[in-house]
Amino acid sequence: MTTMTDPPKAEGFRIGQLINDTRYRSYTFQFIAIVALIFAFSWLAYNASQNEQLQANGFSYEFMSAPAGYDINQQPISYDSQDTHLRATVIGAINTLIVAFLACVTATVFGVIAGVLRLSNNWIISKLMAVYVEIFRNIPVLIWIIIIFTVAANTFPPMSEFRLPRDGSDPTRTLLFGMFAATNQGVYVPRLTLGDTGWIVIATFLASIAGVFGMRSFARKKLYDEGKVVPVLWPSIAILIVPAVLMQFILGSPLGVENPEMGRFSFDGGILLRPSLIALWFALSIYTGAFIAENVRAGILAISRGQSEAAAALGLRPGRIMSLVVLPQALRVIIPPLISQYLNITKNTSLAIAVGYMDLTATLGGITLNQTGRALECILLLMLFYLTFSLIISAVMNVYNNSVALKER
């Protein structure tokens, strides 16, 4: 005998489900967090509006169009003291981006080399790399900036050694290869001059870079799909150099090089890399490179040793095993922490003020803020700049990270 029963009736919504029911709990906590965040920002905005100085002066960026009235030692573009605070801010931002880009590139090179060599079978090399990592990552980067600045300013020869003596004899020192000079005022390097059609040569060179990546992708596909080894080194060099050189020749050399030449008191022409830039650049590079080295070592160790043994059994040389088998897989472990290191470099450029390098913090957050008294406006601009470029770096690196991630079938 069977008994017919009605299906249980659905219970109505109860307020306690917002906490006890897992279907609603996450929404409840998110709502509370949003309300708390809105309240916190509203409280900060209200307190700022009650500030007597802000009430008297108002909130305005009109001061950005006033003459700055101060000089900037490292000038990537033309500037004088009568230019506006806005132009001074732009130059500070460019200086920040220059040192951040240079430091990211060189830190990556140092980190990859040190990370790979830490796993070398040569005991001396592996221990030397271990010493490098432990020394540089355990001393604050500000200390390294000051150390390198002191060395650059006090060990490089004075400018007088490059000047022609009055008796007509040769100077004590000459330019290296006729192009480079290291003095206590900085390092002079050649400047690239651009003619009317020089942009065509630059565009050709950028297209050649894309061609190199395409060729290497083709070679990798040939290796993985058919087992054929396609040479990449010399073809890459040819693709990178030959088209740009041909365009330079066809267009009548629109790109030129301006070497520094000794004038009456100092060098004329070229680009001067001041000790402050050199100190900041190399300190951030060697400091962050020590952290990247550990990321690289961890990524390589995360790959099964059987992968290397199988590649060796196929007859691949150790260099090709590392570049074709180990590193492509290790990138999935290396890239996420590498993004954080790039962000740290970008933010640590603000330490440039310690050695007088005029970056964004020194211009907008330093002299401009002190001259105008517009602390809130300047600080908000500083926050916006670092936030924007940090998000751009994260977005670009995340795109690359997704391209090397494992693809599910």
C-alpha positions, 0 to 999 in steps of 0.5 A: 500500500502506498501513501500519497503525500504532497511535496514540501512547500517552499519556505518563505524568505527570512531575514536570517538567511542573509547570514545563515544561508550560503546563497545570500551570505556573500552578497550580504558581506559585499553589500556591507563592504560597499557601504563601509567603503562609501562611508569612509570616502564620504567621511574623508571628503567631508573632513577635507571640505571642512579644512580652513585652507581648502575653504579659503583657496578652493579646489582648483588646478589653475596653478598648473598653468603658472610659471614653475620657477625652478630648474630640472637637471635631467630634461628629456624634452626642452624646459626652462624655469619659466615654463608652467608647472604642468610642463614640469610635471610632464617632464617629471613623469617622463623621467619616472617612466624612463628610469622605470623602463630601463630598470625593468629591462635590466632587472629582468636580464640580471634576474634571469641570468642569476636565476639560471646560474644559481642552478649551475653544476659549477659550484663556484658560479652557483655560490657566487649567484647565491651571494649576490641574491642574499646580499642585494635583496637583504639590504634596503634599496635606498642604501644601494641608491646612495652607495651607487650615487656616491661611487659614481660621483666620486670615482669617475674622473673629473671633467678637466681630464678630458679638456685640451691642455693650454700647451696643446698636448693631448688630454689625459683622457679621451672618449671611449670609441669616440662616443662615450665619456664617464665623468664625475658629472655623469656619463655622456652617450651619443644622441640619436638625431631624427630627420624628416623621414626618420620615422620611416626607418623607426617604423621599419625597425619596429616592424622588423621586431614583430617579424622576429617574433613571428619567425621565432613562433614559426620555428617553435611550431616547426619544432613542436609539430614536426621535430625540425630545428629551424635556425633562429639566431642569425635569421633574427639578426638579419630580419632586425637589421637589414630592412632598417639599414636598407631604408636608411640608405634609400632615404639618404640617412635620415637617422644620425648619431650626435657624439659628445664633443669636448667644448671649452668647459664641458661636452657639447652634444650627446646625452648626459646621464647624470649620477642620480639617474645612473644610481637609481637605474642600477640600484633598482636593477640589481636590487629587484634582479635578486628577487627576480632571480629567486622567481626564475629559480623557483619556476625552473625547479617547478618543472619535472626533471624528467622533462630535461632528461627526455629532451636530452634523450632526444639529442637536444643540447643543454642550451636548447633544453633550457630555452625550448623545454624548461623556460617556456613551462617555467614562465607560467610560474615566473610571470605572476610574481614578475608582475609584482616586481615590475610594479615595485620598480615603478613605485620605488622610483619615488626614492629618486628624491634622495639623490636629486633625480627630478622624477614626478615625486620631486617635481609635482610632489616636491617643489610644485607642492611646496611653492603652491601649497596645493597639497591635496591637488598634487597628492591626488595627481601623484596617486592617479599617475602611479595607479594608472601606470601600475594598472597598465603594467598589470594589464599588459603583463596579464595578457602575456601571462594568459598567452603562456598559461596552460590551455584546457582542451 
